[in-house]
Every structure is written in structure tokens, then in C-alpha cells.
Amino acid sequence: MTEPTHKWTFRARFRRHAFGWRSQTAVKRVNEAVREILKVTRKNPVLGAEGAVIFLEKVSPALEQVDSSSGAIGNTVNRAIESLVPVIAGARVDTEQRQEWLERLWDAYQEDQMPYIERLGDHWGELCASKEEASRWADELLDITRLDLGPDSSTGTFFAGSINCLSALLKAERYEELFDLLDYSGKKWWWYRKFGVRALAATGRTDEAIACAEDSRGLNQPDGLISAECEKILLDAGCSEEAYQRYGLQAGWAHTYLAWFRNVAKKYPDRNAEEILDDLVAFTPGDEGKWFAAARHAGLFKKAIELAERSPCEPKTLTRAARKYVQDRPEFALEVGMLALRWLLEGYGYEIRQLDVWAAYRATMDAATELDTTEENRARIRRMLQTFALPHPEIARIIKTELQGDEED
């Protein structure tokens, strides 16, 4: 089938080896491409799906020379896949077009050297869109998948399409064949076994699905993902309380504590935000200060201060909060600013510069001015300097200079 005529901006940018070793530009271009495709999809879903296929064909060759050691570009491509799979799966096209897309994606998947688009295998059944197409792919892949997963697989047989086959069997609702294949394998590797877990859940065998997932835990297995799968099974079964108590906290993990809190709160909207926060704090002993931003965004200002007092908190995070609330909540801004100065003096903070120290001091004193307690809080800062100045005299010197300057004015 002839592809729709459209000039994609991203297409010229994703030539083979288009990017050097630095990942910043590559991350930016991937995100731009996804935005372009999603924008087109809103007006023309089929054209958007074609753009998504083109992107997935071109992304790995373009990124082959990029330094992926930080994980930034890999995570960005994974997010792109999560955004674009529904675009392709949801496009309403005939069987011929669907098969063309799948063949192109299969070729790109097999040629993925790094690999960057290996997550497509997990979504193969979804990309098939129908049980009939998924069943056709399962038939094509089943024999070699059986060799790959079988007892003799340790001899060196490896098939990059085994996960695609399992995903297709699940979509096709060929559950017994899926169970037989996993039993034949005998492997507890989560990336295979999760399809059996999902099949058990789909057939209403919730307890068996949870037990199978739990049995998959072990060395080098992704505990967080297993917990997330179990949580979803219980939520889908209407067991919200059990899901929260057993898996909710671990399953909500994110790269920032604020995002972690938001993930959990979003999945359990009927639960009190402060209760969720208390549970997360208890779940991460010693990291109380890292929950400051979550408490602030939840409007729990008193708790935010309490948490930032209990363990180190990033001073720049505290300073931003102090500056934000100088006018509306000067009492909160003052205490947060004081904590920023304290943790600076104790040596905490990422790439702290003189400007960061000055900003913390200025936000604190602006709040004190709002409260008409300037002299009282200068005295507090002097006492703080006597307590914490020795470990980091340079930061103490900057604060002393600011104090002296204010007094002279």
C-alpha cells in the first residue's frame, strides 16, 4: 500500500549515525519527533500511525553512536515507544496496511543492534490490533520460539522474536498454548513469565496470577515491575485495599520522590494524601527530607517543614519554595529558608555556587521582612553559624558577608 504523502520534519534528522556521542541533542530530537507525530495523529490517525512506524524504523540506526551509559537516551526511546504504540494499534486500517506496518516493524526490530526498540516485542499483540492478526503472527513464530524456550535453549539458541510470540498468543487469547509454552520452558524469567501472569488474570484466576508473579522474584528479576503487575491485577479485580497494602508503595516508584508520591496518589484517589505520604516516608527510612516537595505540593506545609528538619533536603529545592511563598505564606517561607541555610552549612546540595547561598539567605530575610522579624532572624542565623560553620567555612563566610552588609545598610 502506498504510504500517505506527508513531509515529516523528523525524518531528515534521523539518518543513520545522525548524532554524535553526546545524548542531549538525541534526546531533544526524539521528544520533538514524538510531539510531531502525536500532533498529526490528532487530525489524521492513519497518517500519524505511518509516522510512528517511520520513526521506529529510523530511530535505532540514528542513535547507534550515542553514549547510552547514563540511561537518558534509552529511557527517552522507551517513553517514545509507550506513546507511539497506541497510535499504531489504534489506527483503523485494512488488513493489508496493518500487515505492511508489522512487517516493517519486524524488520526494524530484528536489525536493532543496540538495542533501542526491544520494548516493541512486549507490545506485539497490541500492535496486531486484532485477535486474528495476532494469531497469524503467533503461528509464524511459535515453532522457533519453542526451540528458543525449550530445555535445549542453553546450547546457544536465541530468537529475538520469542517475546513477540508470547505477546501475540496473549492477544489472540490462546491461553492454553501460552501456558504450555511457559511450562515447557521452565524458566522463571519475568520478561517471559509476565505473559502467563496476564493470561491467568484475563481468565479470572487472580490468586494464581499473583502467586505466579510472586514466584518469579529472584536474582536479577525486576521486583518493582513485578509489584506493579500484581498491583494492576488486584486493582482490575476491585481489590484496591489489598493492592495498596501489598504493592502500592513499591509499584509507584519514580525517579523523583514527588513523582513517586503523585503516582501513588493518582492510583488511589480515595485515599488521604497525608496518609499516603506518611506511608511513603515510613517506607524510605532516612530519606524524610526528600519528601519535602511532595508534602509542599500536597499543601501539607507543616509536614513539609517537619520532614525537611528530619533529614537532609536539597537546599536549592528549599530556596525555590521559600521564594515562592514569601508573600503568601511568609511563616512557611522563613522556616524553609532557614532550613536551606542549615543544610548548606552542613555541606549538602548539588553543585552549590555562591549565588545559591546568596539566594537562600535573601529568600529567608525577605520572609523575615514580611513578618517584621528581621533582627530576630538575623540572630537565628548567627546562632546557626556558630553551630554549623566549621565544616564549611566558605559558605559561612558568604552568609556572614551578607549579614554584615544588611547591618551596614
N, C-alpha and C positions, 0 to 999 in steps of 0.2 A: 504494500500500500504506500502511496506517495505521502510523505510527511507534510504537514501543513506549512505553508510558506510564512516564515517569520524570521526576522533578523534578531537573534539573541545577542545581547551585549556581552554576556559572559562567555559565549562560545569562542571568540577570538582570544580571550585571555587564558583559556585553559588548553594551551598547546602542550605537547609533550615536553617535559622539563622546563616549563614556562617560568618556574620560580627558582630562586637560588636556595641556599641552605637556610636562610632565616625564615621563621614561620609567621612573622607578623603580617606581611603582605598576603601570604597564602590564606591565613585565617580571615582577613578582611575580604578577599575575593570570594571565598566560599560563602560567607554570610551574604555578600551582595548578590551572588548568583541565586541563592535560596529566596531572597526577598523578591528578585526579579521574577522568578518562576511563580511564586505564590501570588504576586500581583496580577500576572497574566491569567492564572488559574481562576481568579475571582470572576473574570469576564468570559473566559473560554477554557473550561476544564480539560477538554481534549488537547488543546494546544499546550496548556500547562503541563499535562502529563508527558507530552512529547519532549518538552523542555527538560523535565525531570530525568527522562531516560537519557537524553543527550548529556546532561551534566554527569550522571552516574557512569556513563561510558568514558568520559574525558577526565574525571577528577583524579583517579589514581595515577595515570601516566604524567599528568601535570605536576603532581606532588612528589614524584619519586626522589628528587634531590633535596627535599625539605628536611631539616633536622626535626625529627619527631620525638626526641628524647624527653622533652618537657611534658608531652601528652596533649599539648594545646591543640595542635592540628588534628590529631586523632579524635579528640573529643568534639571538635568542631564538625568534622565529617560525620561522626556518629549522630550528632544533633541534626545535621542536614538530612541524613537518611531517615530519621524518625519523622521529619517534617515532610519529606517528599514521597515516602511510600504510600501514605493515604491519598496523595494526589494521583499517583499512577493507578492504585487499586480502585479509586472511586470514579475514574473516568468511564463514561458509558460509551463503549465502543464494541464493534463486532468481534467475533472470534478471531478473524484473520489479523486484525490490528493488535489484539491482545497477544496473540502468539508471536507476532513480529517483535513487539516490545520485550516479551520474555526471552526470546532468542537473543536479542541484542544485549539484554542484561546478563544472560547466562554467559555469553562470550566475554563480557567485561569482567564478570565475577571470576571466571576461570583464568583470565590473564592478569588478575590483581596481584602484583608482585609483593607489595609492602607488608601486609595487605591493608587497604583502607576501607574497602566496601564489603568486608566479610560479613558484616551485620545483615546484608541483604538475604543471606541464607535463612536467618531466623524469620524473615518476613515473606518467604517464597509463597507460602499458601495464600497469604493476604494479597500478594501481587497477582496471583492467578485469578482472583476475584470471584470465581465460581467453583463449585464442587467438581464440576465436570472437567474443567481445565486443570484443577489441582490433581485430580485422579489421573489424568493423562500424563502429567509430569511425574507423578509417583510411579506409574508403570514404567516410564523410561528409566528412572533412577534406581528402582528397587533392587535389581539383581546385583549391581556393583556396590550399592550401599550394604547389602547383606554380606558381601565379601569384606568390605571395609570394617564392619562392626563385628564380624564373626570371631570365633575362637582363634583363628589363624591370623588375625589382623596384626599381631605383634611381629609378623615376618617382614613388615615394611610396607604393606598395602596401605595407601591413603587415598581417599576420594574426597575432593573438596565439595562435592555435592551431597554428602550424607545428611547434613543438616537441612538442606533444601528438600530432600526426600521426606524427612520426618515432618517438616512443616507442611508439605503438600498432603501427606497422609492425614494429618490432623485436620486440615481444611476440608479434605474430602470426606471426613467422618469415617474413615476406615480404621476405626479404633483398635479392633482386634489384631489387625495386621501390624499396627504400630506397637501394641503391647508385645506381640510375638517377636518382633524385631529387636526390641529393647531387652526382652528376656534372653533371646538368643545371644545378644551381645554380652550380657552380664556386667557391663560397665556401669559405674555409678557417676560417671562424668556428668555434671549438671547440664552442660550445654546440649547434651543429647536427652537426658532424662526429663528435662522440663516439659518436653512434648508429651511424654507419658503422663506426667502430673496433670497437664492441662486436659488431656483426654479423660482421665479419671474424673476431674472436676466437671467436664462437659456432660458426663453421663450420670451426674448426681452423686458420685461416690466421694463426697467431700472428705470424710475421715481417712479414706485410703489415699487420696491425693496428698493430704497433709503429711501422712505417715511416710509416703514415698519421697516427698520433698525433704523431710527431716532426715531420712536415711541417706540422702545424697550429701549431707555435710561431711567435711573431712579436709584433709590436707589439700591445699591449693584449690579448694572449691569456694565460690563467692557467697559467703554467708549472708551478706546484705541483699543480694539478688534472690536468694532462696527465701529469706524472710519476706521480701516484697511480694513474691509469688504466693506464699502462704497467706499473707495479709489479704491479697486480692481475692483469693478463693473464699476466704471467710467473709469478706465484705459482700461479695457477689451472692453468698449464701444467706445474707442477712444477719450474720453473727458479728455485729460491729464491736460489741464489748470485748468478746474473745479476741478479735483481730487486734484491737488496741492493746490489750493487756499482754498478748503473746508476741506481737510483731510490730506494733505501730511505731514505736520509737526507733528501732533499728532500721526499719524499712523506709523511714522518712529521711534518712541521712542525705546530706547535700554537702557541697564544697564550702559553704559558709554556714555559720550557726543560724543566721537569720533565715536563710533559705530552708534550712532543716526544720526550724520551727514552723515556717509557713507551709511546708509540705504536710506536716502532721496536722496542723490546724485545718487545712483545706480538706483533708480526707475525713476529719471528724468534726464537722461544723457544729454539732450539738454539744460538744464538749467545751467546758470553760477554758478560756485561753490561759488563765493563770495556772490552772491545774496542769495543763499540758506543759507549760514552761517549767513548773516545779518538777514534773516527772523527768523532763529532759535534763534539767540541772542535776537531779539525783542520778541519772543515767551516765553522766560525764563528770564524776568527782574530780575536783581540782581545776576544772575549766569554768568556774562560775562566771568570771569576768567576761568570758567570750559570749555569754548570753545577754550582755547589756543591750545590744542593738535590737535583739528580739523583744526584750521587755519594753524598750522605748517605743518601738513600732506598734506594740500591742496596747500602748497607753498606760503601761504599768510603771509609772515614773518612780515611785518609791522603791519598788522592787529592782528597777534598773540600777539605782544608786547602791542599793544593798549588794547586788551581785558584783558591781564594779569595785566594791570595797573588799570583797572576799578573796579575790584572786586577780592577777594582772589582766588588764584590758588595754587594747591598743590605744595609746594616747591620742593619736590623730582622730580616731573614732569618737573619743570623748570630747575632743576640742570641737569637732563639727557639730556635735549635739549641743554643746554649750553655746556656740554662736547662734545656732538655730533658735534657741529658746530664751535668749537674753531678754527679749521684750515680753513674750507671752508667759513664760514661766521662769522668772529670774532666780527664784529659790533653787529650782532644779538646775539651771544653768550654772549657778555658783558652785554647787556641790560637785557637779560633773567636771567643771573646770579645775577645781581643787584636786580631784582625783587624777585628772590629766597631768597636772604638775607633779603629783606624788609619783605616778608610775614613770614619768620621765626621769625624775631624780633617782628612782630605783633602777634605772637602766633599761626599761622596757620600751619597745617601739621599733618599727621597721624603718631603716634608713632615715633616722632623725637628723634634721638640719636645724640651724639656728632659727630659721623662720618658723619652724614647728613649735619651738619652745616659746618664741615671742607670741605666736597665735594663741597658745594655751593660756599664757599669762594675760594677754589682752582680753580674751573672752571672759576670763574669771573676773577681772577687775571691772569690765563693762557691766557684768551682772551685779557686782557689789555696788556699783554706782546707782544702778536701777533701784537697789534696795536701800540706798543711803547708808551703807555699812562699809565704806571704803577703808577707813582706818582700822576697824576691827579685823577686816580680812587681810590687810597688809600684815598685821601682827600674826595672823594664822600662817601666812606664807613664810614669815621669818622663823616661826617655830618649826615649820616643815623643813626649812633649810638646815636648821640645827640638827634635825633628826636624820635627814637623808642626804645631806650634801657631800659627805666624804667619798662615797663610791664613785660619784660622777661630778667632779668639781667644775668641769666646763659648763655643764647645764646649770649648775648652781650659780656660776659666775654670770651667765646670761640673765637669770632671774634677778639676781642682786642688782645688776646694772639697771634693769627695768624699774625695780623698786626705788632705787636712788633717783632715777630720772623723774619718776612720778612725784617723789617727795620734794625735789627741787622746784618742780612746776607749781 
